[in-house]
Amino acid sequence: MSQHGDLDEARPIGCELLPRMAEFGIVHSWSDYFASCPARSGRGADAMRMVGWADALRAAQRLNPQPKEGQRARDATIAIAREREVGVDICQLLAEGALLTESQAHRLAVP
């Protein structure tokens, strides 16, 4: 199956899971994985905003940094986004993401 096909199948699952994860207070553990969806869909700027939102969420909740797997997902998302968003200010996108509401971040992840 193509990567795009995988994303198409993942989208409805993500739409259902993100709000539930937020309700249970565990969305921070998965947010970097969800950020990879817009990155892989060619929306690198949205992916970077999602990463900024996830970073701010963890900081606001005084959570430990991501475990190694989560950090790898974050790093991979940033790498993909940088390839697709050549010349944009990554720090600006991260800062914009830090200001997103939860529902705005969810819409970026699974539009």
DONUKE-266999 format. One record per residue (C-alpha): x, y, z; residue in one letter. Coordinates in steps of 0.2 Angstrom, whole numbers, plus 5000, padded with zeros to 4 digits. Example, Ala and Ser with C-alpha at 12.3 -4.5 7.8 and 13.67 -1.06 7.14 Angstrom:
BEGIN
506249785039A 506849955036S 
//
This chain:
BEGIN
500050005000M 500650174996S 501150295010Q 499750415005H 498550265006G 499150235024D 498750415029L 497050415021D 496650255032E 497450335047A 496450505046R 494750445052P 495650345066I 496550505071G 494950605071C 494250485084E 495750455095L 496450635097L 494950705107P 494950545118R 496850555121M 496550735126A 495150695137E 496250565146F 497750685147G 498850575136I 498850665120V 500650735124H 501350555122S 500650545104W 500650715098S 502350705088D 501650555079Y 500150645074F 501250795068A 502050675056S 500350655046C 500350835039P 502250825036A 502050675026R 500550745017S 501550895011G 501051015024R 502751045032G 502251215040A 500751135049D 501850995055A 503051115063M 501551205071R 500951035078M 502751005085V 502751175093G 501051145101W 501650975107A 503151055115D 502151195123A 500951065130L 502250965138R 503051115145A 501451185152A 501151015160Q 502951005167R 503150835158L 504750755155N 505450765138P 504850635126Q 505650455127P 506850405114K 505450345102E 504450505104G 506050605101Q 506450505085R 504650545079A 504850725083R 506550735074D 505950645059A 504450755057T 505550905058I 506750835045A 505250805033I 504550975036A 506251065033R 506350975016E 504651025011R 504651205018E 506351265012V 506751445017G 505351465030V 505751515048D 505651355058I 505751445075C 504251555069Q 503251405065L 503651325082L 503151485091A 501551495081E 501151315086G 501451345104A 499951475103L 498751345096L 497251285105T 496951105107E 495551105094S 496651205082Q 498051075084A 496850935081H 496251015065R 498051025058L 498350845062A 496850775054V 495950895043P 
//
